[in-house]
């Protein structure tokens, strides 16, 4: 007879301990260990004859590969992030801050799939049917093939899924679903893990795509065990800046597509509206003849996006100058300021420096380094740049301007929006393959010191 034992599992990271501690040894969080009961079956022999194999060993060259037919949601920004649409039988986890638009987007997806492909079951474990209906009326979601179920018991949810046989299932949210076989409360590590595992098996066996909504912690990660993100096929995150005008959807994991793509939406009364030309949106409100403003071209997945880098340099009121950034890596900005001081002779050690990416975008790639450096110089000297100037380039520690990828695509995108002057790395300039009529408007530089003469006139 198996003995029942207890263990303590961290609600944040899934770390297991045999005794309770105030602080988790895995993630360092306080008061996150919760007691769970389990059976110690180590001494019992396993009867392999009772198991039915799900597959057989096959040579890789003998396996027949078939093309997967995806469900297109007709929301281009979402389809781009998913890799072309929803794959049947896939398990997709979507997370984000409260109120950022997760439920809104999923209700819009459900309406599109119900109208194009068939039945959709929307399981609301946090809101009543009446609350979901109010949101549906606001979004003008009225398709008769969309079914709403307000339930938290997993067994009842599975029964309804098998009875209705939907083409898409949405579970909002996984942290509020519970399995009666486990004594722990909904949202605990064991409940989230087991319910997600059963939904994964259901999705694979029934070939039904399933969307899971996941709560996030204070640090911005999905709440519950980390194994939840490993278990699903795709993990989508909304950037946590919910008070910005635009919502940015990113793929942290995608077994059926790229993780470099992003989808940009705007929250309006009728729901999340996709932004098909984000470059135009981000640069349209840029003021004219203002110092500290530079337009740069960033690559997000397969498309270039133009964003405005804003810099403000002012005298420090206290002994230690302030360094604040929004939308860019703080350490990267400190590196750029150090290069400007050492190689250009720019005196910013007694200046407050603030860097911002307008519109709430977050840009990680080094191709905007040169734009940040020029914005800092522009603000310090109170020198406004040409409105049709685009800056591209990575900055090295010795002050060299290094090449970036996909330079032609960045320039062509900027040309569409009316930019006529381009400052790029010299190594990129030598390898350009675009037309000569554009080449004459391009300046190539190899060192950051050349910027003083070319842009600021010495």
C-alpha positions, 0 to 999 in steps of 0.5 A: 500500500502506497504511503501518503506523504507531504511536500511543499511546492513553490507557487512561483517557480515550482521548487519542491521541498520536504519541509516548509521554509519562509523563503523559497530556495529556488526563486528567493520569493517569500511565503510561496511554499504550499503543502501538497499530498502525494503517494510514495510509489517507489517500492511498487513494481510497474506492470507495463502490460497495462499501458497502451503505446501511443506510437511506435519507433520509426526511422526519420526518413520513413516518416511522412510529413504532411502540410498543416492546414491552419485556421486564419483568424483574419487578424493579420497582426495575430496571424503574423505572430502565430506563424500564419494562423492557428494550428489544429491540436495546438495549445496556446498560452496568452499572458499579460497584465490585467485589463490589457486586452487578453479576454477582448482579443480572444473573444474577437478571435472566437467570433472570427473562427465561429463565422469562418470555420465552425463551433467555438466554446468560450469557457469563462472561469472568472466571469459570469455568462452575463459579463461575457455577454456585455463584452460581446455586445460592445465588440459586436460579437453575435455569431450563433456558433459561439458558445459560452460556458461559465464553469471551473470544474475541469471534468464538467468542462471536458464533458462539454467539450466532448459533447459540443465538439467545437473547432476551437476552445478558449479557457479564461483562465487556467489559474481558476480551473480546478481538478476535484481529484486534488485537494489544493486550491485553484491556482496552486502549482498542482492544479495548474500543472494537472489541468494544463496537462489534461487540456493538452492531452485533450487538444492533441487527441481531439485535434482541437486548438485550445487557448489558455489565458494565464495570470502574470506575477509582479515580475511579469512572468506567467503565474504557476509552475514554469513547466506550464510554459514548457508544456504548451506549443505557443506562449504569447505575451502582451507587453505590460505597458497597458496605459500606452495607446498601443498594445504589443503582442510578442511570441516568447515560444512558438513551435509552429513559427518564429518568435521574432514577430510582433503584433501591434494593436490599438485599444478602442471602443470596438476592441483591439484594432490591428495597426497595419502600418505601425511605422507611420503611427509611431513617427506621425506625431513627431514634433518638427525642429525639436532637439533630442529627437531622432528617427531610427529603423528597427527590425522586428521579425520580418518587417522594419518598424520606424520609431522615434528615439527621444533624449533629454539631457539637463544639468543635474541638481544633485551630486549623482546624475540621473539615468532613466530609460523607457523602451530601451535597455538601461545598461545599453544606454550607459554603455553608449554614454561611456563611449560618447565621453571617451571617444567624442569628449562629450561631458555628460558625467554631470548631466541627467540623461533621459531616453524614451522610445515614443509610443510605448515600444520596446526595442532590443536590437543594437541597430538603434545605438547610433540613433540614441547617441545622436539624440543625446548629442542633439539634446546636449547641444540643443541642435535640431536635426533634419525632419527627413533624416533616418539613422541606423547603426550599432555602436562598438566600444571603440567608437566604431559604427558597425553593420546591421542586418537587412539594411535595404529593407529598413531604407525602403520602408523609410523611403515610403514614409518620406525620409530622404536622408540616411546615416548608416554604417560604412560597411553597409553602404559598401554592400548596398544593392538598392537603386543609385537614385537612393544611394546619393542620399545615403551617408556612410560612417565608420566612427562616431566622431564623424557624426560631429562634422556630418550632422552637427557641422563640427 
